[in-house]
Amino acid sequence: MATLRFLGACGTVTGSKYLLEAGSRRILIDCGVFQGSSELKEKNWSTPPFDARSVDAVVLTPAHIDHTGYLPRLARAGFSRPVYATRPTAGLLQYLLPDAAHLHEEDARYANQKGYSRHRPALPFFDANDAAGALRLLQPIDFHQRTEIAPGLAFTFLRAGHILGAAFISFEVDSRRIVFSGDVGQKDVPILKDPETPDTADHLLLESTYGDRLHPEGSPREKIGRAVAETVARHGVVLIPAFAVGRAQDVLYHLGSLQRDGTLPPDLPIYLDSPMAVSASDLYTSTLSEHDLETEQLENRGVAPIEGPSVHLIRDRADSIALNGRAGPMVIVSASGMLTGGRILHHLKHRLPDPETTLLFVGFQAAGTLGRRILEGAHEVRIHGELVPVRADVREIPALSAHADQHGLVEWIGSLSTPPRAVYLVHGEPSARDALAAVIRSKPGWTVVLPEEGEAIELE
């Protein structure tokens, strides 16, 4: 008998952690942190309901921090077994986890200087040593390579789209097949190869980020071009919050394309202000077999299409601060995508009060995040303890999302030869889970479960 414990991402889009117990084996699928509201982030400090030393392995879906950011804490708590990831995901984590550690250390230092933390003193959630300890445990695995953890317990990574290296996992537990969707990407998007689909599953964990909506029709490229061109015409600054891995590269791809076809000025300054995003972009251009850039790169005579003709890569903090003294027109792409931290916050403090600024959201904004508050029309927001008025032109391009919408998710599970015994909807806010559940339940023979955080379910 196998048991699955849902330890996060139940009724929220962050904190993915699922503990699979089969016989004497304990496997953690994903090891993410909660992001968003202070209540959610506070959960990260709670001791998990299992002994880290008792876990036999961790298996990861995408590299994003909401799926991987608890790994350093797990290693600190005594976990010392393999962390399995696809090769690109393992490569991304070499940058992501140290970068996250640096941000935690900087945030704690700044909070202690300004006195705005509820903790006295403010401490980093994890530090560089913790990140290094987690990285030593990584074991890269190829897509489609069957990996046996123990007799009767094996898994295979298949492509999920979403970001470079993202996988869904097909687990074999004795005679049962358990599929973990991870984050399912859209089809027919630039850069990434299309998601593969599962052919069979006895039990299926399915994400539901966009379970209650359809992506609007129309090219996101054209919408980006229109928003940037209008801002350039008034000599303003375009701020684009973007996840350092995946979305930042998508945005650069579109901006470069718009410059090459004359929609945007070829000399328009574009700043990628995120050391993590810069490193991730380097990895994209060095792993051509893992995505669809190779053909594009040949067509552009060796010019990597995610670089563009006037992109400036900002690594140093001093160069980032210097952007505050520059006047528009220009575009600044910076992390984090939901405004939960990173250099984008300093740009917001400086640029949000200016009505000539355009704040362009190109990704999901979770409930409780600063991004969601601004998107919902907040007139002022608190950043680093200071109230900042919101006078910028705020826009959103949801079609650029790296997540499949309701139709895409239903189509993805439609590849199964027969309905699974149950579909467990995770990684979605309540309205999204409920809407997707209603659609799936309308299909004959399909059973949907909405697990609660902390719930344990026996997988028959």
Secondary structure as UniProt FT lines:
FT   STRAND          2..6
FT   STRAND          17..22
FT   TURN            23..24
FT   STRAND          25..31
FT   HELIX           38..43
FT   TURN            44..45
FT   HELIX           52..54
FT   STRAND          57..59
FT   HELIX           65..68
FT   TURN            69..70
FT   HELIX           71..76
FT   TURN            77..78
FT   STRAND          83..86
FT   HELIX           87..114
FT   HELIX           128..135
FT   TURN            136..137
FT   STRAND          138..141
FT   TURN            143..144
FT   STRAND          147..150
FT   TURN            151..152
FT   STRAND          153..159
FT   TURN            164..165
FT   STRAND          167..173
FT   TURN            174..175
FT   STRAND          176..180
FT   STRAND          203..207
FT   TURN            211..212
FT   HELIX           220..233
FT   TURN            234..235
FT   STRAND          237..241
FT   TURN            244..246
FT   HELIX           247..260
FT   TURN            261..262
FT   TURN            266..267
FT   STRAND          270..273
FT   HELIX           275..286
FT   HELIX           288..290
FT   HELIX           293..299
FT   TURN            300..302
FT   TURN            305..307
FT   TURN            309..310
FT   STRAND          311..314
FT   HELIX           317..322
FT   HELIX           323..325
FT   STRAND          330..334
FT   TURN            337..338
FT   HELIX           344..351
FT   TURN            352..353
FT   TURN            355..356
FT   STRAND          358..361
FT   TURN            367..368
FT   HELIX           370..375
FT   TURN            376..377
FT   STRAND          380..383
FT   TURN            384..385
FT   STRAND          386..389
FT   STRAND          393..396
FT   HELIX           398..400
FT   HELIX           406..413
FT   TURN            414..415
FT   STRAND          422..426
FT   HELIX           430..441
FT   TURN            444..445
FT   STRAND          448..449
FT   TURN            453..454
FT   STRAND          456..459
//
